[in-house]
């Protein structure tokens, strides 16, 4: 499940950017960069629960952001 959450949020962060949707909170730009950089640290066995906990706050903040919600609402325009 953690891999699906990571991939899904990465797609939404990328789509938000490509669709020209602004962040509701400028702070979430940093959270988005954190989630986008997460890919390189995922091993073949997935994400360890202790590592995933480091990203829970970022994922929660991003999901609550109106920009991510707008990208999700427009998911028919990209592959999610």
MARKE-40511 format. One line per 3 residues: number of its first residue (from 1); their letters; for each residue x, y, z of C-alpha. Coordinates in nm, 4 decimals. Example, Ala and Ser with C-alpha at 12.3 -4.5 7.8 and 13.67 -1.06 7.14 Angstrom:
<recs>
1 = as = 1.2300/-0.4500/0.7800  1.3670/-0.1060/0.7140
</recs>
This chain:
<recs>
1 = xxx = 0.0000/0.0000/0.0000  0.2791/0.2432/0.0795  0.4170/0.2125/-0.2732
4 = xxx = 0.0760/0.2930/-0.4225  0.0388/0.5983/-0.1990  0.3848/0.7182/-0.2912
7 = xxx = 0.3297/0.6682/-0.6629  -0.0156/0.8258/-0.6579  0.0993/1.1375/-0.4745
10 = xxx = 0.4016/1.1723/-0.7036  0.1684/1.1629/-1.0048  -0.0581/1.4254/-0.8471
13 = xxx = 0.2333/1.6553/-0.7595  0.3679/1.6243/-1.1140  0.0242/1.6731/-1.2732
16 = xxx = -0.0432/1.9805/-1.0575  0.2734/2.1326/-1.1966  0.2048/2.0354/-1.5585
19 = xxx = -0.1551/2.1602/-1.5399  -0.0372/2.4952/-1.4023  -0.2276/2.4581/-1.0755
22 = xxx = -0.0950/2.6663/-0.7867  -0.0267/2.5361/-0.4406  -0.2787/2.6469/-0.1807
25 = xxx = 0.0082/2.6710/0.0665  0.3619/2.7626/-0.0383  0.4872/2.5307/0.2355
28 = xxx = 0.3467/2.2375/0.0407  0.5907/2.3025/-0.2416  0.8604/2.1749/-0.0028
31 = xxx = 0.6433/1.8771/0.0882  0.5960/1.8065/-0.2821  0.9707/1.8149/-0.3424
34 = xxx = 1.0186/1.5760/-0.0509  0.7683/1.3280/-0.1948  0.9208/1.3591/-0.5429
37 = xxx = 1.2674/1.2812/-0.4025  1.1343/0.9769/-0.2151  1.1534/0.7510/-0.5233
40 = xxx = 1.5289/0.7160/-0.5080  1.5202/0.5763/-0.1560  1.2757/0.2931/-0.2155
43 = xxx = 1.4338/-0.0514/-0.2314  1.3169/-0.3627/-0.4081  1.1360/-0.4773/-0.0939
46 = xxx = 0.9360/-0.1553/-0.0662  0.9381/0.1025/0.2089  1.0128/0.0212/0.5685
49 = xxx = 0.7366/0.1321/0.8087  0.9802/0.3508/1.0024  1.0808/0.5321/0.6817
52 = xxx = 0.7192/0.5666/0.5699  0.6408/0.7434/0.8989  0.8780/1.0218/0.7896
55 = xxx = 0.6479/1.0933/0.4962  0.3073/1.0650/0.6634  0.2937/1.4361/0.7493
58 = xxx = 0.3992/1.5361/0.3973  0.1384/1.3091/0.2368  -0.1328/1.4405/0.4702
61 = xxx = -0.0425/1.8038/0.4050  -0.0339/1.7485/0.0303  -0.3671/1.5659/0.0214
64 = xxx = -0.5255/1.8551/0.2144  -0.3865/2.1121/-0.0337  -0.6458/2.2593/-0.2708
67 = xxx = -0.3952/2.2391/-0.5578  -0.3586/1.8631/-0.5173  -0.7361/1.8283/-0.4814
70 = xxx = -0.7847/2.0211/-0.8057  -0.5320/1.7984/-0.9814  -0.7182/1.4947/-0.8483
73 = xxx = -1.0481/1.6381/-0.9735  -0.8870/1.6696/-1.3180  -0.7463/1.3145/-1.3119
76 = xxx = -0.9195/1.2371/-1.6428  -0.6578/1.4624/-1.8049  -0.3638/1.2424/-1.7017
79 = xx = -0.2951/0.8850/-1.5965  -0.3343/0.8354/-1.2244
</recs>
